[in-house]
Amino acid sequence: MASYKKILLCYDGTREGRKALRCGADLALDLKAETHLLSVVDMRTSIAQSAGLLTDVACGRFEEAAREILQEGVNWLTERGVQAHGHFAFGHPIDEIANLAEELKVDLVVVGHRCRSGLSRWWMGSGNTQLLDRVSCSILVACSTPQEQRKEAELEAAASSGR
């Protein structure tokens, strides 16, 4: 196995992001690797979802939410014994991941991926494939199994219902 000394984990608070965080944390602990965590605010998506009517208050809220997600990820890693340096960026996630990976000279980038099938995969394309051409290090794509996805959905439902 390759020796990864510096790892960049990409975390957005989604199920897929949590899977990447878990896999990355396990690797970081096993390899005693320097660990970095990135959270990105994708303003293009935010603007598109708001039909271009974002206010400064709304933009500030997106930033606040992303910083909270970053802190949540750093806290989660710290609780498991992983010392992680948090990074925050505005922009397109693929661009920001590639830029930080290059700047930090990481050996491995860990991202989450929602596994799709059939028509959905054809229609939506694959967002992570662009990243392959943008970085000069290894990429670990953490995919949840359907069973893991169901279990995670059940846990989220139980948490939101106040059990």
Secondary structure as UniProt FT lines:
FT   STRAND          6..10
FT   HELIX           15..31
FT   STRAND          34..41
FT   HELIX           43..49
FT   TURN            50..52
FT   HELIX           56..79
FT   TURN            80..81
FT   STRAND          84..90
FT   HELIX           93..104
FT   STRAND          108..113
FT   HELIX           118..124
FT   TURN            127..128
FT   HELIX           129..132
FT   TURN            133..134
FT   STRAND          138..143
FT   HELIX           146..160
FT   TURN            161..162
//
